[in-house]
Amino acid sequence: MLASITGNTKILGVIADPVSQARTPAMANTLLRERGLWGAFVMLPMQVSAEGFPAFIEGLRALKNFGGAVVSMPHKVVAANLVDELTSEACLIGAVNVVRRNGDGRLIGTMLDGEGFVAGLAGAGYSVKGAHILLVGAGGAASAIAFALAKHGCSSLCIQNRTPERACALSARVRHAYPQVDISTELRSNAHYDLAINATSLGMKPNDELPIATRLIGHCDLVAECVIAPEMTPLLQEASGQGKVIQTGVPMLAAQMKLMLAFMGPSEMQ
């Protein structure tokens, strides 16, 4: 199998810190093999610290056999300020989760987290149209998901974040783009949510606090994660114990994978 890697192989990456938990390389390389593209392209994990990220991005401009990379935590927002061009989705959201290197060395960024999350739900038979939704987080992934939920017709959206100012800023941006959606940052004591989403990194480490309080989980029908590893986070374990329907972060990533690969170069993935 290693003989398939040649001097003509295009390198794709997933950039994160940490990156050891990432499922993206395995999923992407499996899809590439299924399409007969592995060897022409290969995806590798790339662990890059926040401090080293700007210099690393600059270096990618010079790497002529670099095709593109998935950008993960904690780099999504910073990446939007480092690439040469943003798609309309990335401009609206202010974050990037996929970067493509053009032949001239220019780096183009887009954001697929939101559409991937909604598609992952749809694949499991759930629609956000008309739903009352609680979203925890206000970073890059959360921003993308918030805009996608509004775009796809949710009825109301409550955004919570450890830094309330960030939640308020995100809610204002989404409200401006989708004024027909009831968007707030206020948790009402008697509120019921069709869907609750963790779009923070809480749950990746064993001692992380729950991103959604135990009591509040009782007011939610479906609890969904964006954290990929561990697949069964403490939040999902708690929600399952309360008899709630749960969705792991894997369907969101799986739904995005073909879109990500197509954006980075393999036209056969489109």
QUIGI-V132937 format. One record per backbone hydrogen bond with DSSP energy under -0.5 kcal/mol. CO is the residue of the C=O (numbers start at 1). NH is the residue of the N-H. E is the energy in kcal/mol with one decimal. If there is no record, write none. Layout:
CO:NH:E
CO:NH:E
This chain:
1:4:-1.7
2:5:-1.9
4:6:-0.6
6:9:-1.4
10:42:-1.8
11:67:-3.0
11:68:-1.0
12:44:-2.3
13:70:-3.1
14:16:-0.6
14:46:-2.7
15:72:-3.0
16:48:-1.6
18:17:-0.5
19:22:-1.8
23:27:-2.4
24:28:-3.1
25:29:-2.7
26:30:-1.9
27:31:-2.1
28:32:-2.5
29:33:-2.2
30:34:-2.3
31:35:-1.6
32:37:-3.5
32:38:-0.9
33:36:-1.5
37:40:-0.9
37:41:-2.0
39:6:-0.6
40:10:-2.9
41:39:-2.1
42:12:-3.0
44:14:-1.7
46:16:-1.7
46:48:-0.7
49:53:-1.0
50:54:-0.5
52:56:-2.2
53:57:-2.6
54:58:-2.0
55:59:-1.9
56:60:-1.4
57:61:-0.8
58:61:-0.8
59:62:-1.2
59:63:-0.6
60:63:-0.6
62:64:-1.2
63:66:-1.8
65:11:-3.3
65:67:-0.5
67:101:-2.1
68:13:-1.6
69:99:-2.9
70:15:-3.1
70:72:-0.6
72:75:-2.3
73:17:-1.9
75:79:-2.6
76:80:-0.8
76:96:-2.1
77:80:-0.6
77:81:-0.5
78:81:-1.6
79:82:-1.4
79:83:-1.5
85:109:-2.8
87:91:-2.3
88:92:-2.2
89:93:-2.1
90:94:-2.9
90:95:-0.8
97:71:-2.2
98:110:-2.4
99:69:-2.3
100:102:-0.6
100:108:-2.8
102:105:-2.1
106:102:-3.0
107:84:-1.8
107:85:-1.6
108:100:-2.8
109:87:-2.3
110:97:-2.5
110:98:-1.6
112:116:-2.4
113:117:-2.4
114:118:-2.3
115:119:-2.5
116:120:-2.3
117:121:-2.1
118:122:-2.5
119:123:-2.4
120:124:-0.8
121:124:-0.9
121:126:-2.5
122:125:-1.6
128:131:-2.2
131:133:-0.6
131:155:-1.9
131:156:-1.7
132:194:-1.9
132:195:-1.5
133:158:-2.7
134:197:-2.7
135:137:-0.6
135:160:-2.7
136:199:-2.7
139:143:-2.6
140:144:-2.1
141:145:-2.4
142:146:-2.7
143:147:-2.2
144:148:-2.1
145:149:-2.8
146:150:-2.0
147:151:-2.6
148:152:-2.3
149:154:-2.1
150:153:-1.5
153:130:-3.3
155:182:-1.8
156:133:-2.2
157:159:-0.6
157:184:-2.3
158:135:-3.0
158:160:-0.5
160:137:-3.5
162:164:-0.8
163:166:-1.2
163:167:-1.3
164:168:-2.5
165:169:-2.3
166:170:-2.4
167:171:-2.5
168:172:-2.0
169:173:-1.8
170:174:-2.4
171:175:-2.4
172:176:-1.9
173:177:-1.6
174:178:-2.7
178:181:-1.8
181:183:-0.9
182:157:-2.8
184:159:-2.6
185:187:-0.6
186:188:-0.7
188:191:-1.8
193:221:-2.1
194:222:-1.2
195:134:-2.6
196:224:-3.1
197:136:-2.7
197:199:-0.8
198:226:-1.1
201:204:-1.8
205:208:-1.8
213:217:-2.0
214:218:-0.9
215:218:-0.6
216:219:-2.1
217:220:-1.9
219:193:-2.9
221:245:-1.8
222:196:-2.7
223:247:-2.0
224:198:-2.3
227:249:-0.9
231:233:-1.0
233:237:-2.4
234:238:-2.5
235:239:-2.6
236:240:-2.7
237:241:-2.2
238:242:-1.3
239:244:-2.6
240:243:-1.8
245:223:-2.6
247:225:-2.3
249:253:-1.5
250:254:-2.8
251:255:-2.3
252:256:-1.2
253:257:-1.4
254:258:-0.6
256:260:-2.9
257:261:-2.6
258:262:-2.4
259:263:-2.1
260:264:-1.9
261:265:-1.1
261:266:-0.9
265:267:-1.2
266:269:-2.3
267:270:-1.6
